């Protein structure tokens, strides 16, 4: 599912692309076991297909620009471990991680936003709060929303 980067450096763009491929690919491979009692449908969360799911996430170009501008720091080791652990989840583990917001901790450690609340941002990952409204960083949310990968979604 995810591209292999063993023996070569994983760039921020590689991480975002691999994460999106793994996340969206798994969501559709496991679609038949998606819980029906969540108040949302699989299509509402992930789109109609893998391409629609990927379109909801930031791109490799966006993360590279943010890293280059100093708005995001990148931890290659954590990123690589995140992708490995995410790819190893079975359907039950994937859905549990989404509904309980328990993705591998390395996925959170792979990037750190450096922009404070009110600062200029282009993507959610730019922000310490992981929430960009398209121009400025929002204050941190008190409760994360399950079934939303807010940090890697396109800024709203």
N, C-alpha and C positions, 0 to 999 in steps of 0.2 A: 504494500500500500504506500508507505512513505519511501522517499528516495534514500539511498544509502550514502552516507558521507564518511564511512570508516576509512581511515587513512588520509582523509583530506579535511580541510577546515570547513566548518559549517558557518556560513555567513548569516546575518540576520534575515536576508531574503530567503535563503534556503530553509531556515527555521519556520518562517511564516508560511512558505509554500508547502513544506512537509506537514506542518500542523494542519493547515487547511485541507490538504489532501486526505490526511488520516482522519481528522474530525468529521469532515463531510462524507468521506467514503464509508466510515464506520456507521454514521447515522443512517445511511441508506442501506448498507448491508444488514443492519439490525432493525430496519423499519418494521418488520412483522412483529417484533416484540416491544414496540413503543407502547408505553402505558396509555390506556384510554381514559383514565380518571384524573388527568392533570388539568383539565379545563382548556387545553389547547390541542390542536391536531399536529401531527408530524409535519404536514405541509406549512402550517402557520409558523412553526419554529424554524424549519430547515429549507423551506421552499419546495418547489415541485421536483427538483432533481439536484444532482451533485453540483452542476454549474450554477444553479440558483443559490445554493448554499454557499459556494465559494464567493459569489458576488456580494454576499453580506459581510464578508471578512475583509480586513485590510490586505493590501498587496505587498509583495516583496519590495517593490519600488518605494512604497510609502514608508516602510520600516527602515529601509536603507537611508532615505532622506532624513528621517528623524534621528537615526544614530549619527549620521554625518553632521547634523546640526547640533548635536549634543543634548537633544531633548529626551533621548532614550539611551540607556547603557545596556549592553548586551553581554550575556554570560554564555559563551559557546558550550562549555561543559554541561551546564544545566539544560541548555536547549537540546543538546543531543540526548541526554538522559530522558528528558520530557518526551521526546518523540518515540524513543524506545519503549517507555512505559505506557504511553498512550496507545501505541500500536499493539501492545501485548494484551490490552483489555479485551475480554470477551463481551458479548452484548450486554449481559447482566451487569458487568463491571462498568461498562460505558454509560449505561442509563443511570446507574447508581451515582457515578461521578457527576453527571449532569444535574440530576435532581437534588443531590446533596451538596453540590459545589465542592466536590472532593477530588478534583483532578490532581495528578501527581504534583507535589509541591515544587518540583523542578520546573514545571511549566510557569509558575509564578516567578520563580527565581531567574528565569531566562532573560527577562527584560525588566528594567526599572525606569519608570518615568521620572524626569527631573523637574518638570514644570509644576509650580505651585498653583493652588486655586486662584483663578483670575488671570493666570498667565496665558500667553498665546500658544495654541496647539493646533495640530492638523489631524491627529488620530488619538484615540483613547489612550494608547500606550505612552503618549507623551507626558501624560499627567500623573502626578503622584497619586491622585485619586482614581486613576484609570477611567476618567469620565471627561470627554471633550465634547462640547456642543457644536463643534465645527470651527470655532474661533478661539474660545477660552476654556480653561479647565474649570469644571464644576467642583463644588465641595464634595467630599466623599459621601457615598450613600451609606445609610445606617445598616440596611439589610440588602444583601445581594439578591438578585432575582434568579431563581433556579431556571434552568433551560435557556439561559441567555449567556452567551460567551461574550460579555460586555467588553472586556479588554481588547479582544481581537476583532470586534465588530467594527464596521465603518462608523466614524464619528457621526453622531446625530445632531 
